[in-house]
Amino acid sequence: MAGISDGWAIGELHRGHGKLFIKLAIPAVDAVMAIDFATGNPDSTANPSGLHIGYTNEGWEFTTTPTFDEIRVDEEQEGVSDFITTNEATITGAMRQVRNLTKIQALLPGSVRTAPTGTPTQIEKVTGGGLSTFSYFCAALVWPDDDDADVVWWVMLYRCLNRGGLTIGIGRTKDAAATVTLTGRAVSGRTAGDRTYAIVRAEDLS
């Protein structure tokens, strides 16, 4: 008889920034996102509309929170079973690059961006109000492995929207930032257990 092995593993710890990419292509069922190991970023050919959000206030955070419904019976004091009723998955943070209207529009459901136009005064703008429909997008939070340059990690929300709104602070001591709360939505047709998010470790063995 032997004891269970200790699980202390410094190599499994992580500290460091990640990059948030939006407007990615949703991977095929049972597949994962194509990654360029040279840069550690999503492959641009497979994700032609991909957009890196850029600088943040304090980085990004992924959270998934299932809600359970408990089954009770009269014959037992404790619950006898549970099932998941909802499962919310989010990526949250604060985007600092608010002087980019392409990024602002992508994170504001129901908004419309007008490309730069006009002369002698050129105008680019994002407008909102009056639209009740919007487009969801695929997003991934990507980060390098601390110890292995051939390994890249990411968390992907297959289909999400930003429910964080927009606050831009203007002032001598204010830091302008847009609140980001990407909330995952299920993709019907995908395999059960793989409809909302994926946590991936990819290693280049070439």
N, C-alpha and C positions, 0 to 999 in steps of 0.2 A: 504494500500500500504506500502511496506517495501523495504529498500535498499538491494542490494546484499551483502551477508556476506563477511567480510574481509577474505583474503586468507593467512594472515601471519601464518606460521606454522613452528616453529623451528625444529619440528620432521621430516620435509620433506627435511632438508638440509643434505648434506653429505660431509665429508672430511675423507680421509683415502685411503690406497693403495688397489689395486686389484691385482688379479693373472691372467695371460694370459695362457690359455691352448690351445694346438693345436692337430691336428690329432684325433679329437673326432668323435664319431659316429653321423651321421646326424639324428636328431629325426624324427620319423614317422610324416606323415601329421597330423596336428592338435594336435600334442603331443609336449612335451618339454623335454629337457635334464634331465636325472636322476641325482639327486644331493645327496651327502652324507652329511646330516645336522650335523653330529658329527664333520667333518673337514671343512665343507663349500666348499668342492671340488667336481668336477664331480665324479660320481660313477665309480670305477675302473672296475667293472664287466661289466657294460654297455659300457665302453670306454676303452677296453684293450690296445689300442695303444696310449692313451692320454699322453701328455707330457707337464709338467709345464715349461714355459720359464725361470722363475726365476727373478733375480734382474734386475733393470732398472736404467736409469739415472734420469728420472723425472716422472716415472709412465707411464700410458697408457691413450690414449684419443680416444673415439669413436666419429665419425662424419658421418652424413648422409646428402647429399646435392643433392636434386632434381633440375633438370633443366627444366624450363618451356618454352613452345612455346605459344606465345600470339596470339589470334584470334582477328583480327580487321575487322571492316566493315566501308564502306564509310559514313554511316549515323550517326556514333558516333565518337566523338573525342577520347574517351578512348577505350581501349580494352574491349571486351564484354565477353571474356572467356579465359581459359587457359587449357592446358593439359600437362602432364608430358612426356618429351621426353627421359630423362635419369635420373637415380637415383644412385649416387655413395655412397657406405657405406664403411668406413674404420676404422681400429683400428691401431693407430700409437704409436710409442715409440722407445726406444733404449735399446736393450738387452745388459747387461753387462757381462753375463757369456759366453764369447767367447772361453773359453778353453773346450768346449764341442762340439765335432764334430757331434754328433747326432743332436743337436739343430741347429748347423750351416747348416748342409745339409738340414734339414727340411725347413729352411727358404730361401734356395737358389734354385729357380726353375732351372731345367736342370742340377743339380749337382748329383754326385754319391758318396756315402760313402763306403769305404772298411773297414770292421771290423778289429780290431787288429790281426795281423798275422805275423809269421816269428820268427826265432831264429838264433843266439843269440840276434839279433836286431828286436824288434817287431815294426811293422809299422801300424798305422791307418791313413787314409787320406780321404779327400774330394777333388774330382776332378770335373772339369767343362769344357765345350766347345764341340760343335758338336751336342748337343741334342736340338731339337726344340720343343719337347713335354715334358710334365711334369705332375705331379699329383696335383690336387687341394686337399685341406683339409678343415675340419670344425674346427672353432676356437671359443672360448668363453672367454670373460673378466668377471671374477667373483669377487664379493666383498660382505662383510658382511654388514648387516644393522647396523647403528650406535647405535640403541637403543634396538633392539629386537634380541636376540641370536637365535631365531627360524626362522628368516627370512634371506634369501640369495637372492641377486640380480645378474643378469648377462645380458650381451649383447652377442648374438651369431651371427656369420657370418656362414651360412650354408655351403657355398662353396667359398673358397677364395684362394688367392696366395699372396706371399710377393713381392711387387714391389719396396721395399726399397733398394735392393742390399746389399752390405757388405763393411763396412769400418772398419778396425782394426788399431787404432792408437798405434804405438810402440814408447815409449819414456819415459824419467824419469818423465815428468809432464803431459803426455797424459793419458787419460782414454779410454781404449779400449772398444768399443761398436759397436754393429751391428744395423744399422738402420732397423726398422721394419715398413712397410706400408702394412698391410693386406688389400686387396681390395676384396670386396664381389662380387660374380657372381651369377646370378639367377640359381635356381634349377628348371628346367622344370618339370611339373607334380605336383608341390605343388600348393596349393590353391592361387589364385590371391590375392595379398596383403600380402603373407607370403612366398615369394620365395627367399629372400636375407638375411634378418636379423630378429632377435627377441629381444625385451627388456623385461626381465622377472623378476617378483617378486614371489618368492616361499616361502611359510610358512609351517613349520612343525606343524601339528595339532594333532599329535599322543600323 
